[in-house]
Amino acid sequence: MCPMLRRFRVPVAARVRVQKGHPVRVMVARMSGGEVVHWSGPWRTSGQWWTEAPEVSMNPGDTQPSRKTVGVLSWDRDEWDVSLTDGGVYRIFHDRRVDRWFLEGMVD
């Protein structure tokens, strides 16, 4: 059976400690997290940087999506695959636009 990345519907905010240019510890409120045992990356990805478009969002309880022109639908990030001491393998990324880390999914 081939490993598969199960992406979370919404990436989960994470705290990541970096040493010598790569992640060494991942901390997430909803899981145990842990030290990085193996890592692969980074893969730098970006797109839609050439366009500015309204952001469409749906808030709980809303019946119609709201359009905001506050954001750009672009992305610019460094992605890593990491194995942690909790036994899990995860995809994490550093959003370079806002200088924050996220957990994107887990590998089954």
Contact map, one row per residue, 1 for C-alpha under 8 A:
111000000000000000000000000000000000000000000000000000000000000000000000000000000000000000000000000000000000
111100000000000000000000000000000000000000000000000000000000000000000000000000000000000000000000000000000000
111110000000000000000000000000000000000000000000000000000000000000000000000000000000000000000000000000000011
011111000000000000000000000000000000000000000000000000000000000000000000000000000000000000000000000000000011
001111100000000000000000000000000000000000000000000000000000000000000000000000000000000000100000000000001111
000111110000000000000000000000000000000000000000000000000000000000000000000000000000000000000000000000001111
000011111010000000000000000000000000000000000000000000000000000000000000000000000000000000000000000000011100
000001111111000000000000000000000000000000000000000000000000000000000000000000000000000000000000000000011000
000000111110000000000000000000000000000000000000000000000000000000000000000000000000000000000000000000000000
000000011111000000000000000000000000000000000000000000000000000000000000000000000000000000000000000000010000
000000111111100000000000000000000000000000000000000000000000000000000000000000000000000000000000000001111000
000000010111110000000000000100000000000000000000000000000000000000000000000000000000000000000000000001110000
000000000011111000000000000100000000000000000000000000000000000000000000000000000000000000000000000111100000
000000000001111100000000011110000000000000000000000000000000000000000000000000000000000000000000000111100000
000000000000111110000000011100000000000000000000000000000000000000000000000000000000000000000000000011000000
000000000000011111000011111000000000000000000000000000000000000000000000000000000000000000000000000010000000
000000000000001111100011110000000000000000000000000000000000000000000000000000000000000000000000000000000000
000000000000000111111111100000000000000000000000000000000000000000000000000000000000000000000000000000000000
000000000000000011111111000000000000000000000000000000000000000000000000000000000000000000000000000000000000
000000000000000001111100000000000000000000000000000000000000000000000000000000000000000000000000000000000000
000000000000000001111110000000000000000000000000000000000000000000000000000000000000000000000000000000000000
000000000000000001111111000000000000001000000000000000000000000000000000000000000000000000000000000000000000
000000000000000111101111110000000001001000000000000000000000000000000000000000000000000000000000000000000000
000000000000000111100111110000000011100000000000000000000000000000000000000000000000000000000000000000000000
000000000000000111000011111000001111000000000000000000000000000000000000000000000001000000000000000000000000
000000000000011110000011111100001111000000000000000000000000000000000000000000000001000000000000000000000000
000000000000011100000000111110111100000000000000000000000000000000000000000000000000000000000000000000000000
000000000001111000000000011111111000000000000000000000000000000000000000000000000000000000000000000000000000
000000000000010000000000001111110000000000000000000000000000000000000000000000000000000000000000000000000000
000000000000000000000000000111110000000000000000000000000000000000000000000000000000000000000000000000000000
000000000000000000000000001111111000000000000000000000000000000000000000000000000000000000000000000000000000
000000000000000000000000001111111100000000000000000000000000000000000000000000000000010000000000000000000000
000000000000000000000000111100111110000000000000000000000000000000000000000000000001110000000000000000000000
000000000000000000000000111000011111000000000000000000000000000000000000000000000001110000000000000000000000
000000000000000000000001110000001111100000000000000000000000000000000000000000000001100000000000000000000000
000000000000000000000011110000000111111000000000000000000000000000000000000000000111100000000000000000000000
000000000000000000000001000000000011111000000000000000000000000000000000000000000111100000000000000000000000
000000000000000000000000000000000001111100000000000000000000000000000000000000000111000000000000000000000000
000000000000000000000110000000000001111110000000000000000000000000000000000000011110000000000000000000000000
000000000000000000000000000000000000011111000000000000000000000000000000000000011100000000000000000000000000
000000000000000000000000000000000000001111100000000000000000000000000000000001111000000000000000000000000000
000000000000000000000000000000000000000111110000000000000000000000000000000001110000000000000000000000000000
000000000000000000000000000000000000000011111000000000000000000000000000000001110000000000000000000000000000
000000000000000000000000000000000000000001111100000000000000000000000000000111100000000000000000000000000000
000000000000000000000000000000000000000000111110000000000000000000000000001111100000000000000000000000000000
000000000000000000000000000000000000000000011111100000000000000000000000011110000000000000000000000000000000
000000000000000000000000000000000000000000001111110000000000000000000000011100000000000000000000000000000000
000000000000000000000000000000000000000000000111111000000000000000000000111000000000000000000000000000000000
000000000000000000000000000000000000000000000111111100000000000000000001111000000000000000000000000000000000
000000000000000000000000000000000000000000000011111100000000000000000000000000000000000000000000000000000000
000000000000000000000000000000000000000000000001111110000000000000000001110000000000000000000000000000000000
000000000000000000000000000000000000000000000000111111000000000000000011110000000000000000000000000000000000
000000000000000000000000000000000000000000000000001111100000000000001011100000000000000000000000000000000000
000000000000000000000000000000000000000000000000000111110000000000111111100000000000000000000000000000000000
000000000000000000000000000000000000000000000000000011111000000000111111100000000000000000000000000000000000
000000000000000000000000000000000000000000000000000001111100000011110000000000000000000000000000000000000000
000000000000000000000000000000000000000000000000000000111110000011110000000000000000000000000000000000000000
000000000000000000000000000000000000000000000000000000011111010111000000000000000000000000000000000000000000
000000000000000000000000000000000000000000000000000000001111110010000000000000000000000000000000000000000000
000000000000000000000000000000000000000000000000000000000111110000000000000000000000000000000000000000000000
000000000000000000000000000000000000000000000000000000000011111000000000000000000000000000000000000000000000
000000000000000000000000000000000000000000000000000000000111111110000000000000000000000000000000000000000000
000000000000000000000000000000000000000000000000000000000000111110000000000000000000000000000000000000000000
000000000000000000000000000000000000000000000000000000000100011111000000000000000000000000000000000000000000
000000000000000000000000000000000000000000000000000000011110011111100000000000000000000000000000000000000000
000000000000000000000000000000000000000000000000000000011100000111110000000000000000000000000000000000000000
000000000000000000000000000000000000000000000000000001111000000011111000000000000000000000000000000000000000
000000000000000000000000000000000000000000000000000001111000000001111110000000000000000000000000000000000000
000000000000000000000000000000000000000000000000000011100000000000111111000000000000000000000000000000000000
000000000000000000000000000000000000000000000000000001100000000000011111000000000000000000000000000000000000
000000000000000000000000000000000000000000000000000111100000000000011111100000000000000000000000000000000000
000000000000000000000000000000000000000000000000101111100000000000001111110000000000000000000000000000000000
000000000000000000000000000000000000000000000001101111100000000000000011111000000000000000000000000000000000
000000000000000000000000000000000000000000000111101100000000000000000001111100000000000000000000000000000000
000000000000000000000000000000000000000000001111100000000000000000000000111110000000000000000010100000000000
000000000000000000000000000000000000000000011110000000000000000000000000011111000000000000000011100000000000
000000000000000000000000000000000000000000011100000000000000000000000000001111100000000000001111100000000000
000000000000000000000000000000000000000011111000000000000000000000000000000111110000000000001111000000000000
000000000000000000000000000000000000000011111000000000000000000000000000000011111000000000111100000000000000
000000000000000000000000000000000000001111100000000000000000000000000000000001111100000000111000000000000000
000000000000000000000000000000000000001110000000000000000000000000000000000000111110000011110000000000000000
000000000000000000000000000000000001111100000000000000000000000000000000000000011111000011110000000000000000
000000000000000000000000000000000001111000000000000000000000000000000000000000001111101111000000000000000000
000000000000000000000000110000001111110000000000000000000000000000000000000000000111111111000000000000000000
000000000000000000000000000000001111100000000000000000000000000000000000000000000011111100000000000000000000
000000000000000000000000000000011100000000000000000000000000000000000000000000000001111100000000000000000000
000000000000000000000000000000000000000000000000000000000000000000000000000000000011111110000000000000000000
000000000000000000000000000000000000000000000000000000000000000000000000000000000011111111000000000000000110
000000000000000000000000000000000000000000000000000000000000000000000000000000001111001111100000000000000111
000000000000000000000000000000000000000000000000000000000000000000000000000000001111000111110000000000111110
000010000000000000000000000000000000000000000000000000000000000000000000000000111100000011111000000000111110
000000000000000000000000000000000000000000000000000000000000000000000000000000111100000001111100000011111000
000000000000000000000000000000000000000000000000000000000000000000000000000011110000000000111110000011110000
000000000000000000000000000000000000000000000000000000000000000000000000000011100000000000011111001111000000
000000000000000000000000000000000000000000000000000000000000000000000000001111000000000000001111111111000000
000000000000000000000000000000000000000000000000000000000000000000000000000111000000000000000111111100000000
000000000000000000000000000000000000000000000000000000000000000000000000001110000000000000000011111000000000
000000000000000000000000000000000000000000000000000000000000000000000000000000000000000000000011111100000000
000000000000000000000000000000000000000000000000000000000000000000000000000000000000000000000111111110000000
000000000000110000000000000000000000000000000000000000000000000000000000000000000000000000000111011111000000
000000000000111100000000000000000000000000000000000000000000000000000000000000000000000000011110001111100000
000000000011111000000000000000000000000000000000000000000000000000000000000000000000000000011110000111110000
000000000011110000000000000000000000000000000000000000000000000000000000000000000000000001111000000011111000
000000110111000000000000000000000000000000000000000000000000000000000000000000000000000001111000000001111100
000011110010000000000000000000000000000000000000000000000000000000000000000000000000000001110000000000111110
000011100000000000000000000000000000000000000000000000000000000000000000000000000000000111100000000000011111
001111000000000000000000000000000000000000000000000000000000000000000000000000000000000111100000000000001111
001111000000000000000000000000000000000000000000000000000000000000000000000000000000000010000000000000000111
